[in-house]
Amino acid sequence: MYNSQCLVILDADGTTINAFDAIQKAFKQHHLNIGDLERFQKRRHLFKYLGGLKEFPKNLIHLSKKKRYRLIDTLTMIYREEACLYPGIPELMQRLIAEPSICVGVVTRNITNNAEETLRQLFKRHQVNAKGLDFLLHVPLKEQKLEHFRQLREQFKINPARAYACGDEKTDFIAAVGSFMSPFMVSYGFEDYERLTQKLNVPGEIISRTPQELCGRLLHALGKDKMLY
């Protein structure tokens, strides 16, 4: 039998966390260039980080195995000490955590060292109490989020009709729909609006173009509009 709570799954990089700025800063420290956000959003998979035609040749020269490990170390430090949540997200997370009728947590594929601890430190800097989250789950890159979404919904005995998942990439959309949750997509992270709608067939009606829009849409769906004020 279902309990009376709603479930909210938040993605980390590109949805709640301004990952691009953190990644760009880490790459620059190692004399690498990933280009601007607009071009970054249009590249796929590994080429997001190796760069496009302009950046790829130089980046490839610098990315030895040893330097990749150093890059991850640098990225971890930047996430823990400097990376930012998007505007409005800390307040949203605090309000969701404080609401007993909402089961809320983060599912991430973040690639820093000990990603859960990295995110805890980042959240703490923004006065978000990670201990108040109902879950903080790191999914390895080789695994899909879909099964983890289903397991969380079953673990907390949540009615699928009252389950929501927020993300910025195709995999987030597939995981939400495949686990019978309502998807909330954003176009300010790793995928832009045009790619989401025209190439990935994500309905424009569920895409938020700004973090503030995401906060408003999610709270409205939860019946918590007054939490905005």
N, C-alpha and C positions, 0 to 999 in steps of 0.2 A: 504494500500500500504506500502511496506517496505521502510525504510530509507536506506541510503548508508553506514551505519556503520557495522562493525563486532562486535560480542558479545563474550567476554571472561569471563567465570565463573571460578574463582579459589577456590579450597577447601583450608581450613586452616590447620588443624592438619594432619601431615604426608605428605602434598604436598608442602605447602609453609613454614610451621612452623615445627621445629624439636620438635615435641610433646613428643616423647619417652623420651628424656633427661629431659624434664620438669616434666613429670609424674614420672619418676624414682626418681628424686630428691625430689619431694613432698612425695612420698611413704616412702623414706628412713627417712625423718624427723619424720615420724609417726611409725617407726620401722616395716615397711612393705617392702616386696621384690617382684618385678615382674619379676626377672630374666633378661637375656640379650635380646638384640633386636631380635636376630635370633629366640629365643624361643617365644618371645612376638608376633612376626608376625604370628606364626603358631597356636596360640590359638584363640578361637572364642568367640565373644560376651563378657559376663560378666567375663569369665575366663581369658580374656586378663589382667584384673586388679586384679582378685583374685589370679592369678598365676597358674602354672601347678601343677603336683603331688608333686613337691618338696616344693612349696611355699604356696599352698592353705591352709593346716591345720593351720599354724602359722598366716597367714593373716586373716583367718576367726575369730580367737580368738580376734584379735585387732580391727576388724571392727564393732564396735557397732554403732548404729544410730547416737549417739552424735559425735563419732569420724569421721564418714563419713562427717558430716558437717564441722568439723575442717579440714579434709583432703581437701575438696573443697576450703575452705578459704586459705589454704596453697598453693594449686595449683594456685589459682587466683593470689596470691601475686607473685609467681614465674613467671607466664606468664607475668605479668605486669612489673616486675623488672629485670628478668634474661633470660627468654626464647628467643631463637634465630630463625630468619628466616634462611632457608638453604642458602648456598653460591650461589650467583648469583640472588637470588630471589628479594632482595631489588631493585637492578638495573632493573630487568625485570619489576617489578611493577611500578617503577618510569617512565620508558619509555612508558609503556602502558597507564598510566594515562595522560602523556603529549601528547599522540597522539589523535587528535580530531576524527579520523576515527574509533577509537576503543572505544566501550562501555565496561568497565571493572569493575568487582566487586568481592566480596567474599561471598560465601554461606557456612555457617559453622554449625556444630552440637556441637561445643565446649561446654564443661560442666562446665566452670568456672562461677563465679557469674557475672551477667551483662556482658555476653560474648562480646557484641558489644563494650562496653567500654574497656574491657580487650584487645581486639584486636587493638583498636585504640591506646592504650598506647604502646603495643608491636610494632606496625608499626612505631609509632613516634620515638621510640628509634633507629629504623633503617633508619630514615630519609625518611620514606614513608608517604606521606600526605594522611591520610585516608579520609579527606574531598574531595580529588580529585577523590575518587572512585565514580562510578555511583550508587553503592549500596553496602551495608554491611548488610547481612541478616542472622539472627540466626534462624535455624530450630530446634524446640524441638525434642528430641529423639523419641517421639511417632509418629512423622510425617515423611513422606518420602520426599526426595528432588525433586522427579520427577515433581510433580505439581508446585512446586516453580520455577523450571527451565522453565517450559512452560509459567508460568505467567510472568516471567522476559522477555522472548523472545517476548511475545505478548505486554507487556508494552512498550518496547523500539522499537517495530515494526521491528524486525530483521528477515531477511531471514534465515530460518533454515540452509541453505547451507553455511551461513557465521557465524554460531554460534559454539563455541568451549567450552568444559567443561573439566577442569583438576581435577583429583582426584586420590586416592590411594586405595579405597576399592570397593567391589562389588556393593554397593549401589550407588556409584558415576558413575560407568559404566552403570548400569541399568537406572539411571536418565538421563544420557546423551543420550543414545540410545533411550529411551522411549520418549524423548522430541525432537528427530530428530536432535540432535547436534552431532558434531564430538567429540568423547572422546579422551582425552590425559591422559593415565594412567601412574602411577609411581610405582616402586617396592622398593623404599627406605623408605616407610612410614609404614603403619599398615599392609600391605600385602606384602609378598615376591614374586619374579618372578615366582617361581615354583607353588605356590598356585594360583596366578592369572591365569596362563596359563593352568595348568593341572587340577585344581579342579573347577575353576570359568569360564573356557573357554573364557578368555579374549585374543584376538589375540596378540601375542608377538610383532607384527609390530607396535603397538600403545603404547607400554610400554617403558618408559624411566627409565634407571637404576640409573641415577644420576640427581641432580637438574640442572646441567649445560646442560645435554642432553635435559631435558624438555624445558629449555629456548630456546635452538637452534631450536628444532622441532616446538615449538609454533610460534616463530618469522618467521620461514621459511613459515609456513602455512599462516601467516598473510601477507606475502610479505614484511616483515620488516627486512630482514636479515642484512641490514646495521646497524640496531640498536644494533647489537652485538658488534660493533667496536667503 
